[in-house]
Amino acid sequence: MRVRAITFGEYRGKRKPGAEFEFDGKPSGRWMEPVDDAARAAFKKAGIKVAPKVEPLPAPPGGEKTNPAGDAIKDPPGGNPAVGSTGDKNVI
């Protein structure tokens, strides 16, 4: 079964949150979550509740970025908004 680590720890070397790997053994809800259907079945058999499988949302037509309200997000004029200074050099 394929699982994803949700905490730091040791399993065949260092494991980090988000690392996916094959796991043969008893599932644990403390440090792993299922990735495939076989793992979901093993978690259910062990009595561990897991979130249902979520399908990704389809891309909006036209390839535009949208916010949660569904409105198209327009980039501000003048290029990249993260580049530049506000002019206040005392801000931490």
VENDADA-V280013 format. One record per residue. N is the residue number from 1. RES is the residue in one letter. SS is DSSP state (helix for helix, strand for strand, loop for the rest). PSI is psi in whole degrees, 0 to 359 (none if undefined). BURIAL is + if it has 16 or more other ideal C-beta (glycine too) atoms within 10 Angstrom, else -. Layout:
BEGIN
{{N,RES,SS,PSI,BURIAL} {N,RES,SS,PSI,BURIAL}}
END
This chain:
BEGIN
{{1,M,loop,149,+} {2,R,strand,127,-} {3,V,strand,164,+} {4,R,strand,132,+} {5,A,strand,141,+} {6,I,loop,356,-} {7,T,loop,164,-} {8,F,loop,154,-} {9,G,strand,199,-} {10,E,strand,130,-} {11,Y,loop,106,-} {12,R,loop,49,-} {13,G,loop,187,-} {14,K,strand,138,-} {15,R,strand,143,+} {16,K,loop,154,-} {17,P,loop,132,-} {18,G,loop,347,-} {19,A,loop,132,-} {20,E,strand,142,-} {21,F,strand,165,-} {22,E,strand,137,-} {23,F,loop,127,+} {24,D,loop,109,-} {25,G,loop,194,-} {26,K,loop,127,-} {27,P,loop,150,+} {28,S,loop,131,-} {29,G,loop,356,-} {30,R,loop,326,-} {31,W,loop,6,+} {32,M,strand,158,+} {33,E,strand,149,+} {34,P,strand,149,+} {35,V,loop,316,+} {36,D,loop,176,-} {37,D,helix,326,-} {38,A,helix,320,-} {39,A,helix,320,+} {40,R,helix,319,+} {41,A,helix,320,-} {42,A,helix,320,+} {43,F,helix,318,+} {44,K,helix,319,-} {45,K,helix,325,-} {46,A,helix,353,-} {47,G,loop,18,-} {48,I,loop,125,+} {49,K,loop,136,-} {50,V,loop,155,-} {51,A,loop,147,-} {52,P,loop,156,-} {53,K,loop,130,-} {54,V,loop,128,-} {55,E,loop,142,-} {56,P,loop,149,-} {57,L,loop,145,-} {58,P,loop,152,-} {59,A,loop,143,-} {60,P,loop,151,-} {61,P,helix,144,-} {62,G,helix,355,-} {63,G,helix,19,-} {64,E,loop,150,-} {65,K,loop,144,-} {66,T,strand,155,-} {67,N,loop,175,-} {68,P,loop,335,-} {69,A,loop,350,-} {70,G,loop,1,-} {71,D,loop,146,-} {72,A,strand,141,-} {73,I,loop,124,-} {74,K,loop,136,-} {75,D,loop,140,-} {76,P,loop,151,-} {77,P,loop,150,-} {78,G,loop,8,-} {79,G,loop,218,-} {80,N,loop,118,-} {81,P,loop,343,-} {82,A,loop,349,-} {83,V,loop,136,-} {84,G,loop,175,-} {85,S,loop,149,-} {86,T,loop,348,-} {87,G,loop,345,-} {88,D,loop,109,-} {89,K,loop,356,-} {90,N,loop,4,-} {91,V,loop,134,-} {92,I,loop,none,-}}
END
